[in-house]
Amino acid sequence: MKPVDNMQAAQGVNAARWAISAIFLLNGAGIGLWAAHVPVVQARAGIDTGVLGFLLLTIAGGAIAAMPLSGWLSGRWGTRPVALGSAWLFALTSALLMNVDGVTALFVAAFAFGASNGVLDVSMNANAAEVEAARGVPTMSSFHGFFSLGGLLGAALGGLVIGAGWGDGRGALAAGVIIALAVALAARFVFRVPPQGAAGHSHFALPRGPALFLGLLGLLCFAVEGALVDWSALLLTERTRAEPASAALGYSAFSVAMAACRFAGDRLVLRFGASRLMVFGGLGMFGGLLLAVLSTNFALSALGFALIGVSAANVVPLIFAAAARMPGMSAGGGLATVATLGYAGLLMAPPLLGSIAAHTNIAVALGLLSLSGLVIAANAGIVKRMG
């Protein structure tokens, strides 16, 4: 697709940019809202932490299972209807997950929530890649910035809702309705591109060649991000003797730094190029994790987490943008193939790190994970070759 020259068409592409940005924001908000409700849902369902772990695994499993379907649907029907349909389904399932009673119903709702999020994740990224191609300038990082911002807003909203006594599901239901209505308002502006099934493979394919390398790089980056969700607070309490309330600030430093740097990412790509930004990202992830695990000072460890956020912020957007440009595949098909392997890092990292930590300690486990940054830096050139 060539950059748009006609003024009217350019205005349409600009409107499409903000429309899909809104969907990224709403998706992040829904996930942030769920994160805030996890303890409330656990208490209401009467499940222990072991069962809760399986519930979270079910959500991730639903997402990974549905991602290949999203690539096929996007190639067959186009990214716009799939992104909109899955966004509405996401609004419904997010409200359902935080309102159901009974363990069986909770697990069914968790799988549906994960599946709708998996389809939405691939299709909205594919649509964003089409908008980026139409604009002719890097844009993907800003889309992921809106997702990160949405996560922060959703978590904050969840805290307010629960504090106001609406944690019984009423707040989540109201948020689901708002998300659905907001998607409806954005729908008319979401970018339309004819289905690409005839021009290239629209389906999921087993990763090989460039797709395999991109997927593995995505897996390593998601493994680092997932590890910080599960283990950053524990690391700070063990290494720096921080109180639990203070230890939570480590992940907050990572999240805020990541959100801020994603909004600057597109300008950084233009100035330094995708390959150099990937090298910086990998080396920064390596250095940040080492600083976090080696330091016994709370401020230095938190600074390490912030450095990881700054460095990792644009790695996944660059990988996804490259996946959408893979020769012989539609944007949705390429993203489904790479994202499915990448998101497996979220499934594999927590139990693997837990096993290593059980035989050593969490600092050693995260220290080994820091080597992922070096692998990402060493293979950064692949994002340029996909251009």
C-alpha positions as CSV (number, residue, x, y, z in Angstrom):
1,M,0.0,0.0,0.0
2,K,1.5,3.4,-1.0
3,P,1.4,6.5,1.2
4,V,-1.9,8.5,0.8
5,D,-1.5,11.7,-1.2
6,N,-5.1,12.9,-1.6
7,M,-6.1,15.3,1.2
8,Q,-9.6,13.8,1.7
9,A,-8.2,10.3,1.8
10,A,-5.4,11.4,4.2
11,Q,-8.1,12.8,6.5
12,G,-9.8,9.4,6.4
13,V,-6.6,7.6,7.3
14,N,-6.0,10.1,10.2
15,A,-9.5,9.4,11.5
16,A,-8.8,5.7,11.2
17,R,-5.7,6.1,13.2
18,W,-7.5,7.6,16.1
19,A,-10.4,5.1,15.8
20,I,-8.1,2.1,16.1
21,S,-6.1,3.9,18.9
22,A,-9.4,4.1,20.8
23,I,-9.9,0.4,20.5
24,F,-6.3,-0.2,21.8
25,L,-7.1,2.0,24.7
26,L,-10.4,0.3,25.5
27,N,-8.8,-3.2,25.2
28,G,-6.1,-2.1,27.7
29,A,-8.7,-0.6,30.0
30,G,-10.7,-3.8,30.1
31,I,-7.6,-5.8,31.0
32,G,-6.6,-3.3,33.7
33,L,-10.1,-3.4,35.1
34,W,-9.9,-7.2,35.3
35,A,-6.5,-7.0,37.0
36,A,-8.0,-4.9,39.7
37,H,-10.9,-7.3,40.2
38,V,-8.8,-10.5,40.5
39,P,-8.7,-10.5,44.4
40,V,-12.4,-9.7,44.5
41,V,-13.3,-12.5,42.1
42,Q,-11.1,-14.9,44.0
43,A,-12.8,-14.1,47.3
44,R,-16.3,-14.3,45.8
45,A,-15.6,-17.6,44.2
46,G,-13.9,-19.0,47.3
47,I,-10.8,-20.3,45.4
48,D,-7.3,-20.6,46.6
49,T,-4.2,-19.3,44.9
50,G,-3.6,-22.6,43.1
51,V,-7.0,-22.6,41.5
52,L,-6.6,-18.9,40.7
53,G,-3.3,-19.7,38.9
54,F,-5.2,-22.2,36.7
55,L,-7.9,-19.6,36.1
56,L,-5.3,-17.1,34.8
57,L,-3.7,-19.9,32.8
58,T,-7.1,-20.5,31.2
59,I,-7.4,-16.9,30.1
60,A,-4.0,-17.1,28.5
61,G,-4.8,-20.4,26.9
62,G,-8.0,-19.0,25.4
63,A,-6.1,-16.2,23.9
64,I,-3.4,-18.4,22.3
65,A,-6.0,-20.9,21.0
66,A,-8.0,-18.1,19.3
67,M,-5.2,-16.2,17.7
68,P,-4.8,-18.5,14.7
69,L,-8.6,-18.1,14.1
70,S,-8.2,-14.3,14.1
71,G,-5.6,-14.5,11.4
72,W,-7.9,-16.6,9.2
73,L,-10.9,-14.4,9.8
74,S,-9.0,-11.2,9.1
75,G,-7.6,-12.6,5.8
76,R,-11.1,-13.8,4.7
77,W,-13.2,-10.9,5.8
78,G,-10.8,-8.0,6.4
79,T,-9.4,-6.7,9.7
80,R,-12.2,-4.1,10.3
81,P,-15.2,-6.5,10.9
82,V,-13.0,-8.9,13.0
83,A,-11.6,-6.1,15.1
84,L,-15.0,-4.6,15.8
85,G,-16.8,-7.9,16.4
86,S,-14.1,-9.1,18.8
87,A,-14.1,-5.7,20.6
88,W,-17.8,-6.0,21.3
89,L,-17.3,-9.6,22.3
90,F,-14.5,-8.5,24.6
91,A,-16.7,-6.0,26.3
92,L,-19.4,-8.7,26.9
93,T,-17.0,-11.3,28.2
94,S,-15.1,-8.9,30.4
95,A,-18.3,-8.0,32.2
96,L,-19.4,-11.6,32.3
97,L,-16.1,-12.8,33.9
98,M,-16.5,-10.4,36.8
99,N,-20.2,-11.2,37.4
100,V,-20.5,-15.0,37.2
101,D,-21.0,-17.3,40.2
102,G,-19.6,-20.8,40.6
103,V,-16.2,-22.1,39.7
104,T,-17.3,-23.9,36.5
105,A,-19.0,-20.8,35.1
106,L,-15.9,-18.8,36.1
107,F,-13.6,-21.0,34.1
108,V,-15.9,-21.0,31.0
109,A,-16.1,-17.2,31.2
110,A,-12.3,-17.0,31.6
111,F,-11.7,-19.0,28.5
112,A,-14.2,-16.9,26.5
113,F,-12.6,-13.7,27.8
114,G,-9.2,-14.9,26.8
115,A,-10.4,-16.0,23.4
116,S,-12.1,-12.7,22.6
117,N,-9.0,-10.9,23.7
118,G,-6.8,-13.1,21.5
119,V,-8.9,-12.4,18.4
120,L,-9.0,-8.7,19.2
121,D,-5.3,-8.5,19.8
122,V,-4.4,-9.9,16.4
123,S,-7.1,-8.1,14.4
124,M,-6.6,-4.7,15.9
125,N,-2.8,-5.0,15.4
126,A,-3.4,-6.0,11.8
127,N,-5.7,-3.1,11.2
128,A,-3.1,-0.8,12.9
129,A,-0.5,-2.1,10.5
130,E,-2.7,-1.3,7.6
131,V,-3.1,2.3,8.9
132,E,0.6,2.6,9.4
133,A,1.2,1.4,5.8
134,A,-1.3,3.9,4.5
135,R,0.3,6.8,6.5
136,G,3.7,5.8,5.3
137,V,5.4,6.6,8.6
138,P,6.0,4.5,11.8
139,T,2.8,4.5,13.9
140,M,2.7,1.1,15.7
141,S,4.4,2.2,18.9
142,S,1.8,4.9,19.6
143,F,-1.0,2.3,19.2
144,H,0.6,0.2,21.9
145,G,1.1,3.3,23.9
146,F,-2.7,3.7,24.0
147,F,-3.0,0.1,25.1
148,S,-0.6,0.7,28.0
149,L,-2.4,3.9,28.9
150,G,-5.7,2.1,28.9
151,G,-4.3,-0.6,31.2
152,L,-3.2,2.1,33.7
153,L,-6.6,3.9,33.5
154,G,-8.5,0.6,33.8
155,A,-6.6,-0.5,36.9
156,A,-7.2,2.9,38.5
157,L,-10.9,2.8,37.6
158,G,-11.1,-0.7,39.0
159,G,-9.7,0.5,42.3
160,L,-12.2,3.4,42.4
161,V,-15.1,1.0,41.6
162,I,-14.1,-1.5,44.2
163,G,-13.6,1.3,46.8
164,A,-17.1,2.6,46.0
165,G,-18.6,-0.7,46.8
166,W,-19.3,-1.7,43.2
167,G,-16.8,-4.6,43.2
168,D,-19.6,-7.1,43.2
169,G,-19.7,-6.9,39.4
170,R,-21.9,-3.9,38.9
171,G,-18.9,-1.7,38.1
172,A,-17.6,-4.2,35.6
173,L,-21.0,-4.4,34.0
174,A,-21.2,-0.6,33.6
175,A,-17.6,-0.6,32.2
176,G,-18.5,-3.3,29.7
177,V,-21.5,-1.2,28.5
178,I,-19.3,1.9,28.2
179,I,-16.6,-0.1,26.2
180,A,-19.3,-1.5,23.8
181,L,-20.7,2.0,23.2
182,A,-17.3,3.6,22.7
183,V,-16.5,0.9,20.1
184,A,-19.8,1.7,18.3
185,L,-18.8,5.4,18.2
186,A,-15.4,4.5,16.7
187,A,-16.7,1.9,14.3
188,R,-17.5,4.1,11.3
189,F,-13.9,5.4,11.2
190,V,-12.0,2.1,11.5
191,F,-9.9,1.5,8.5
192,R,-11.3,-0.5,5.6
193,V,-9.0,-2.7,3.5
194,P,-10.3,-5.4,1.2
195,P,-9.6,-9.0,2.4
196,Q,-6.1,-10.1,1.5
197,G,-6.8,-13.8,1.3
198,A,-6.4,-13.8,-2.5
199,A,-3.1,-11.9,-2.3
200,G,-1.4,-14.0,0.3
201,H,-1.9,-16.7,2.9
202,S,-4.5,-15.5,5.4
203,H,-4.3,-18.4,7.8
204,F,-2.1,-19.4,10.7
205,A,1.1,-21.2,9.6
206,L,3.6,-23.1,11.7
207,P,6.5,-20.6,12.3
208,R,9.6,-21.0,10.2
209,G,12.2,-18.8,8.7
210,P,11.6,-15.1,9.5
211,A,8.3,-15.9,11.2
212,L,10.0,-18.3,13.6
213,F,12.7,-15.7,14.5
214,L,10.1,-12.9,15.0
215,G,8.0,-15.2,17.1
216,L,10.9,-16.3,19.3
217,L,11.9,-12.7,19.9
218,G,8.4,-11.9,20.8
219,L,8.3,-14.9,23.2
220,L,11.4,-13.6,25.0
221,C,10.1,-10.1,25.3
222,F,6.7,-11.3,26.6
223,A,8.5,-13.6,29.0
224,V,10.3,-10.6,30.5
225,E,7.1,-8.6,30.8
226,G,5.2,-11.5,32.3
227,A,8.0,-12.2,34.8
228,L,7.8,-8.7,36.1
229,V,4.0,-9.0,36.6
230,D,4.5,-12.2,38.7
231,W,7.9,-11.8,40.4
232,S,8.9,-8.1,40.6
233,A,7.2,-7.5,44.0
234,L,8.7,-10.7,45.4
235,L,12.2,-9.8,44.2
236,L,12.0,-6.4,45.9
237,T,10.7,-7.9,49.2
238,E,13.5,-10.5,49.2
239,R,16.4,-8.4,48.0
240,T,15.6,-5.0,49.4
241,R,13.4,-6.0,52.4
242,A,10.7,-3.6,51.1
243,E,7.2,-3.8,52.5
244,P,4.6,-5.4,50.2
245,A,2.8,-2.1,49.6
246,S,6.1,-0.5,48.5
247,A,7.2,-3.5,46.5
248,A,4.3,-3.0,44.2
249,L,5.9,0.3,43.1
250,G,8.5,-1.7,41.2
251,Y,6.0,-2.9,38.6
252,S,4.4,0.6,38.6
253,A,7.8,2.1,37.6
254,F,8.0,-0.5,34.7
255,S,4.4,0.2,33.5
256,V,4.6,4.0,33.6
257,A,8.0,4.0,31.8
258,M,6.7,1.7,29.2
259,A,3.6,3.6,28.5
260,A,5.5,6.9,28.2
261,C,8.2,5.6,25.9
262,R,5.7,3.9,23.6
263,F,4.2,7.3,22.7
264,A,7.8,8.5,21.8
265,G,8.6,5.3,19.9
266,D,7.4,6.3,16.4
267,R,9.7,9.4,16.5
268,L,12.6,7.2,17.7
269,V,12.1,4.8,14.9
270,L,12.2,7.6,12.4
271,R,15.4,9.1,13.9
272,F,17.4,5.9,14.7
273,G,15.7,3.2,12.7
274,A,14.0,0.0,13.8
275,S,17.1,-2.1,14.0
276,R,19.0,0.3,16.3
277,L,15.9,0.7,18.5
278,M,15.7,-3.1,18.9
279,V,19.4,-3.3,19.8
280,F,18.9,-0.6,22.4
281,G,15.8,-2.4,23.7
282,G,17.5,-5.7,24.1
283,L,20.6,-4.3,25.8
284,G,18.4,-2.1,28.1
285,M,16.3,-5.1,29.1
286,F,19.5,-7.0,29.9
287,G,21.0,-4.1,31.9
288,G,17.8,-3.3,33.7
289,L,17.1,-6.8,34.9
290,L,20.7,-7.2,36.1
291,L,20.4,-3.9,38.0
292,A,17.2,-5.0,39.6
293,V,18.4,-8.4,40.7
294,L,21.9,-7.4,41.8
295,S,21.0,-4.3,43.8
296,T,19.9,-4.5,47.5
297,N,18.8,-0.9,47.4
298,F,15.1,-0.3,46.7
299,A,15.6,2.8,44.6
300,L,18.2,1.2,42.4
301,S,16.1,-1.9,41.8
302,A,13.0,0.2,41.0
303,L,15.3,2.2,38.6
304,G,16.2,-1.2,37.0
305,F,12.5,-2.0,36.4
306,A,12.0,1.5,34.9
307,L,14.9,0.9,32.5
308,I,13.3,-2.3,31.4
309,G,10.1,-0.4,30.7
310,V,11.9,2.2,28.7
311,S,13.9,-0.5,26.7
312,A,11.1,-3.0,26.1
313,A,8.5,-0.4,25.3
314,N,9.0,-0.6,21.5
315,V,10.3,-4.1,21.0
316,V,6.9,-5.8,20.6
317,P,5.4,-3.0,18.4
318,L,8.4,-3.4,16.1
319,I,8.1,-7.1,16.0
320,F,4.3,-6.9,15.3
321,A,4.8,-4.3,12.6
322,A,7.4,-6.6,10.9
323,A,5.1,-9.6,11.2
324,A,2.4,-7.7,9.4
325,R,4.8,-7.1,6.5
326,M,5.9,-10.7,6.0
327,P,5.9,-11.6,2.2
328,G,3.3,-14.1,1.1
329,M,1.0,-13.5,4.1
330,S,-1.8,-11.2,5.0
331,A,-1.3,-8.8,7.9
332,G,-3.6,-10.8,10.0
333,G,-2.1,-14.1,9.1
334,G,1.5,-12.9,9.8
335,L,0.5,-11.4,13.1
336,A,-1.4,-14.5,14.1
337,T,1.6,-16.7,13.4
338,V,4.1,-14.5,15.3
339,A,1.8,-13.5,18.1
340,T,0.7,-17.0,19.0
341,L,4.3,-18.0,19.5
342,G,5.1,-14.7,21.2
343,Y,2.3,-14.9,23.7
344,A,3.4,-18.5,24.7
345,G,6.1,-16.6,26.6
346,L,3.4,-15.5,29.0
347,L,2.4,-19.1,29.6
348,M,5.9,-20.6,29.8
349,A,7.8,-18.0,31.8
350,P,6.0,-18.0,35.2
351,P,6.2,-21.8,35.9
352,L,9.7,-22.1,34.4
353,L,11.0,-19.2,36.6
354,G,9.2,-20.6,39.6
355,S,10.9,-24.0,39.1
356,I,14.4,-22.3,38.8
357,A,13.7,-20.1,41.8
358,A,12.6,-23.2,43.9
359,H,16.1,-24.7,43.4
360,T,18.0,-21.4,43.7
361,N,16.2,-18.1,44.3
362,I,14.1,-15.5,42.3
363,A,17.2,-13.3,41.8
364,V,19.0,-16.1,40.0
365,A,15.9,-17.0,37.9
366,L,15.4,-13.4,36.8
367,G,19.2,-13.0,36.2
368,L,19.1,-15.9,33.8
369,L,16.1,-14.3,32.1
370,S,18.1,-11.1,31.5
371,L,20.0,-13.0,28.8
372,S,16.8,-12.7,26.7
373,G,17.8,-9.1,26.1
374,L,21.1,-10.1,24.5
375,V,19.3,-12.5,22.2
376,I,16.9,-9.8,21.1
377,A,19.8,-7.3,20.5
378,A,21.8,-9.8,18.5
379,N,18.8,-10.6,16.1
380,A,17.5,-7.0,15.8
381,G,18.3,-6.8,12.1
382,I,15.3,-9.0,11.2
383,V,12.8,-6.1,11.7
384,K,14.7,-4.1,9.1
385,R,14.7,-7.1,6.6
386,M,10.9,-7.2,6.9
387,G,10.7,-3.6,5.8
